[in-house]
Every structure is written in structure tokens, then in C-alpha cells.
């Protein structure tokens, strides 16, 4: 009798094995768990993981009459392009990832895109704003972020509302993303008749900004645009404060968006950051959580407020899920067709991709906001100060 029961149980397990495997979607990505990009990449990874938890708890992704549980496979890319190349190849050829989400940062996204296109894999890119990657004839690449040329456009407009003739120092990391953002902003400034007082790049590993800060002070700049990623941006902000640079306006890329930036204390006060998303936004989503619901659940789980990197990670999963469900299939070509026509609003904002072969997958719907750290009742808080329609506080200048 016991032997019969064992045989019956084994038969059930054997029969159930293939069905369980068949009803799983494997999504691969890398994260910079170590290296210079760790802070922002970890936030992005947490957003992806929270989305996975939510979708699986609700029964999975529905397509073709089946419910698919999401399986995430990820590796530490160590903030290195060579690792990204190796690992995305592994994700596809060994881990059999059916869909991909990008690593964090434009440089790593560009490397991952070469591999994803080589194998014809759909990849939602989050954490990468550089437009060049989407102008190389890619067919399965879809950008979630607003492009790099838009990053500092709002900051320039907000600044010129306070000072029509500022003198700007551009001090920025010497990497593809930061350079592309700064070049675009510099041209926008020149067209507006703004004085460019300093134009200097630096290595991402820089820890002493004294020489360039001295140049900024000597040039009598009234504003500074620049930065790059978290480590260098936070150090630059701290040293500008310590050396009393006397600037009336500072906008830095990436770093000030992290809740961790508030640890700088007075050095953070007044620093602004172009942001892909903030918890205060009031978008009415067509599907998925509201901004407030996402922010609460992320904070409850990770004990830290979400910045736009975390929101971008969650939104990448959400957009991919919606495309699969609308296609009613896990076939990559059918999912690609849906993404090409997608025009939706989520908690992250408007999402629409270019279907022009010359810029395929480029984000054309999303709009950025400008946030600024301000002291309220002795505590640093991040407020939206531009555009006027979205602001939660007035600009500090």
C-alpha cells in the first residue's frame, strides 16, 4: 500500500514538473551590485524585484490562456562593460532568458543592446538616457527614460525665470551619458544667450574637486550644471559647500535624486536634480499601482523612499508585462508589435516609443521634472520645482 502511494506521488510530481516549467517566464538582467554604479543600480534592481513580487502574488502574467510566474535571473556586472557583454550572453544562451531588462547607466545599456539585438531579444531599457543607442537600427530595444538631451532643459528654463542672464559653469563627469547631457545643455544655453563661465569634465573616480572649484570661483559663475553619477556628484556637492563657492544655483545629475543625498546635510540644501519621476507626481495610471501606492509599498519593503531609479525598475517590468498581456503571447515578435504601438500612462508617467526605423524604441512620451532639496522645519525634503504645473514648492535661488 505504501509503495503504491509513493508511486502515485512520484507520478504526480513527474507530471507536474513540465507544466510548472512551461508556465514560467524567465527575465534576465544585470545589476551593479559592486562598483561605482552600485547605489543607483541597486535601487533599480529593487524596483524590478518589487514588480516581480507583485505580479506573482496576483497570479502571474496572463497570456495565451495561461498564467506565467515571473522568474528573475540576474548577475553582478561590477559596473563594467566587459562583464555586461559576458553576462547578457550567458543570460540568453545558458539561462534561456525569454525577455531582458537593461543594466543601469547609458554606457552599460549600449553594451547590453548589442547582445540583445544579436539574439533578437526584447529588452526594456531603464537607467539609460543616451539617445545614440536607439539610432543604430535596433528592432527590439525600448527606452523607458526621457532622452539625455532633455535632462537639463528644464533646469535651464527654471534658472532663467530667476535670472535671465546667468553665468553657468559646466562641470561634469567624463562619461558618455554626462557628456551628452552637458553638450545638449551647453548648446541650449548658448542659443538663449547665456554666458558659459567654465566648461570642464572630470574622471568619475575624482575625489578632490578643489582645482575646478577654484576655477568656478575665479570665473565668478552664478550657477553650476553638471555631475554624473552618485559618488562623484555627492562629493562635488559637499566640496562646493565646504569651499563656499558662492553659487546661487546648482543642478547635478543623478546623485541628488537618491534619498541618501540628504545625509550631506546643509551641503544638499538648494541642490536641484532633473528627475525621471518623483513620489509626489499625480499621474493617473491606465494600469498598475498609483504613484502613492508604489512609493508606500517600496518604502515598507526596503525601509527607504524610492527615487526615480527604483520607479524605473518597477515600470520596466510593468510595461513588459502589459505588452505580453496585450499581445496575448510570449512570442517576441508579437510583443514587439505591441510595444511599437504602445501609448499608455503608468505611475511612472506617459510611455510611447518611436516606431521610426531611424530612432526605433526611443522614448517620445515621457516628460521629466526638476526636484530640489529644501529645508522644511529643519528637515531636508525634496520638492518638485518645475514645471509649474507639477511643482510642489517654489524654487530656492
N, C-alpha and C positions, 0 to 999 in steps of 0.2 A: 504493500500500500504506500509506504513512504517513498519507495523507488518511483512509483507512478506519479506521485506528487512532484518529486524532483524533476522528472522528465517533463511534466506539464509546465512547471515553472520555467525550465530551460527553454522549452518551445516558445513560450510567451515572450521571453526576453529576446530570443533569436529573431522572432517575427517582428518584435517592436524595434529592434536596432536600426534596420534600414529606414523605417518610416521616420524615426526621430532624426536621423542624419539628413534625410531628404527635406525635412521641414525646418531647416536651419539656413539662415543667410549669413555668410562669413564676410565681414567688412574689415579691411586691413588699413593700418596707418602706422606712422612712426611718431614718436614724441621725443622732445629733447629733455629726457629725464636728468641728463647731466649736460654740462657745457654752458656757454654764455646765454643761450636762449631758454634756459630752464624755467624761469619764473613764468613767462607768458605762455610757453608751450604746455606747462603743467596745468595752467588754468584752462587752456583749450581742451586738453585731454579729459579733464574733469567734466567739462560740458558734454563731451561725446559720451562719457560713461553714464552721466545722469540721464541723457536721452535713451540710451540702451536700457537702463533700469526701468524707465517709464514705459517704453514701448513693449518690453517683455512682460511687465506686470499687467498690461492691458490686453495680453493675448498675442502679441507679436504683430508683424506686418502682414496684411491681408492681400493676397494676390492669387489669381487662378484657382479660386475655390479652396485655398489652403491658408493656414496661418503659420508664418515663419518666425521662429525665435531668432533674435539677433545674437550672433557670436562675434565678439571683437577680438582681433589678433593684432597686437602692437608690440613694437620693439623700441629700445632707446637708440636714437640716431646720433646721440652725443653732440648735437648741434653741428654735425659735419656732413658735407655734401657726399663724400665718398661712402659714408655709412648709409645715407638715404638711397643711393644708387644700388648698393648691395641688398638692402633690406626690402625695398619695394619689389625687386626681382624675386626675392625669397617669398614675399607675401603672395605673389602671383603664382610662381612655379611650384613652391613647396607647400604653402599653407592653403592654396586654392581659394584665395580671396575672390569673391564674386564682384565686389564693389570696393572702392577705395575712398578714403578721406585723406587730404593732404597733410603734410607736416606743417609746423609753424614757421613763418618767415618767407619772404619772396624768393630768396636765394634757394632755400631747400625745396620750395614748391616747384621752381623751374626744373630742378633735377628730377624730382618725382614725376613731373609731367612727361619727361622724355620716356620714362619707363612705362607709365600708364598708357601712353599713346602707342608705344611699340607693341603692346599686347592687346590694344583695343579695349581697355578697361575704363568704365565710367569713374571719374574722380571728381568729387566736390572739393573745391579748394577753399579753405578758410585759413586766415592768418597770412594771406599773401595778396598784396595790393598792386604789385608791379604789373602794368598792362602788357608789357612786351611779350610775356609768356603766352598771351592769348592772340597774338598776331603772327603765329608761326604755322597756321594751318591745322591746329588741333581740332579734333572732331568729337572728343568725349570728355572734354575738360570744361568745368563750370565754376565760375568765380562767385563767391558769396559776398566778399568785401567790395566797397566802393574803390575805384581805382586810385592809384598813387597821385595822379595829377589833381585830385580833389582834396587831398589831405589838409593842405594849409590854405586853401582858397577861402574857407570860412573865417579862419583866424585873421587873414589879411583884411577882409571886409569888416570884421568886428573891430580890429585895431584902428582902421581908418575912420570908423564912426567916432572914435575918441580923439584921434589925431590924424587929420588929413595929410600931414607931411611928416611921417615918422622917419627916423634913421635906423635901418634894420641891420643887425649883424646876423649873418647866416653861419652857424657853427654846427656841423653835422657829421655823423659817422660816415666813414668811407666804405659804405656797402651799397649794393645795387638799389635796394629799396629807398634808403635815406637820400642817396644822391638823386634818384628820380623825383622824389617828392620835393627836394630842395630846388632842383633845376626848374621844375614847373612853377614853384612859388616865386623864385627869383625873377622869372620872365613875367609873371603876373604883376609883381611889384614894379618892375621897370616900366611896364605898359601903363601902370597907374601913376607914374612919375615919382615913385618913392626912392629915396636915397639908400643905396646899398653901402653900408659903412664898412663891413667886414664880410669876407667870403672865404671860409676856411673849413676844411674837412679834417678829421682825426681818425686814428685807428680805434676800432672797437674795444681794444684792450687798454686804452688810455685811463690812467688813474690820477694824473696830475694835469689839471686844465689851466694852471696859473699862467703859462705863456700866452695862451689865446685869450684868456680873460683880461690880461693886461692890454692886449690889442683892442679888445672891445671897449675898455675904459678909455684908452687913448683916443680912439676914434669918436668918442662921445656918442655912441649909439644909444638910442632911447628904447629899442626893442631888440629881442633876440628870438630867432626861429631856428630850430634845429633838433639836436639829439639823434637818437637812432633806436636803441633798444633799452631794456631796463637798467642793466648795470651801469652803462656809460651815462644814460640820462639822469639817473638818480645822483650819480657822483657830480655831474656838471651842475645840477640844481643846487646841491649842497655847497659846492665851492663858489658859485656865484653869490650865494648868501654870505658865506664866510668872508669873501673878499670885497663885499659891499660894492658890487658892480654898478649900483645906482640905476638899474634899468626900470622902466615904467611898465614894461610888458615882456613876458617870457612865455613862449609856446614851444613845448617839447613833444617829440613823437613818442608814443608808446608808454614810456615809463610812468608819467603821471596818471595814467588810467588805472594802474594797479592800486588796490586798497593799501598795499604795503607802502606806497609812496608817502602816506600820511605820517609814517614813522620819522620822516625828516623834520617834522615839527614846523617851526617858523620858515624854514627853507622851502617848504612846499606851498606856503600861503601865497596865493596870487598866480601860481603857475597854471597855465592852461594846456589842454591837450585835445587834439582832434580825435574824435571817438566814433567808432562804427555803431556804438549802442551805449545807452546808459539805463540803469534800472528805472529812472523816473519817466522814461518815454511812455506815451499813452496809445501806442498802436493797437488797433482792433484787429486781432488775427482772424484769418479765414479758417484756420485750424490750429491745433496745438495750444499750449498754455498762453495766458496773458503775460505781459512783462512782469507784473507784480507777482503772479503765481510762480513764474520761473525763478525770480530773484529770491523769493521766500524759500522755495524748495532747495535751491542751490546753497543758500546760507545755512539752512537747517542741516544739510548733509555734510558740508565741508567747513562750517564754522567761520566762513569768510564771505563777504559780499562779492557778487560776481562783477568782473569787469567785462569789456566787450570781447576779450579773447575767449572767456568761458561761454558767453552767449553765442559767439560764432561757432564754437564746437557743437553746442546743442543744436543750433539752427542747421548746421551741415547735415546732421543725422535726420532732422525733421524734414528738410527739403528732399533728401534722398528717399526717405520713407514715403512721402507724398507722391513722388514721381513713380515709384514702384507700384503703389496702390492705384494710381490713376492709369498706369499702363496695364494694370491687372496681370502683370507678368514680371518675371525676373530676367527676361531676355534683355541684354544690354542695349540692343538697337532700339527696342520698343521703349525702354526707359529713357534713352537719349532723345527720342522723338518727343516725349512728354516734356522733358527739360527744355528742349528748344522752344516750345510754345508756352512755357510757364510764365504766368503773370499773377503773383499772389502776394499777400501780406501775412507775415507771421509776427510773433512778438519781437523779432529782430528788425522788422520793417519791410519795405517793399523789395521784392525779388523778381528780377526779369533779366534774362540773358540775351546777349546779341546772337542772332542767327545768321549774321553776315559772315560768309566764309573768310573774310579778311580779318575779322575780330571775333571769331566764334567763341562763345562761352563767356565773353567779357560782361561784367555786371553793369547794367544800364538803368536799373531801377532804384537801387538803394541810395539813400542820402545820409550824409554824416552830420554830426552835431559837434559843437565846441563846448567842452566842460572846463571848469576852473575850480581849483581848491580855494575855499574861502573859510574864514573863521566865523563860526556862529556860536555865541555863548561860550567862547573859549575852546570850542572843539572844531577841528578841521572837518569840513564836509565838502563833497564835490557837487557843484551846481552846473546846470546847463545854462550857458550864457548866449548861445547863438545856435540857430537863427531865432529871431524874435518870437516866432510862432511857437517855438518849443521851449523857450527859456524858463527856468525856474528861479532865476535871480539876475540882477543887473551885473554887468561887467565891473570888476575892480580894476582900475587903471592907476 
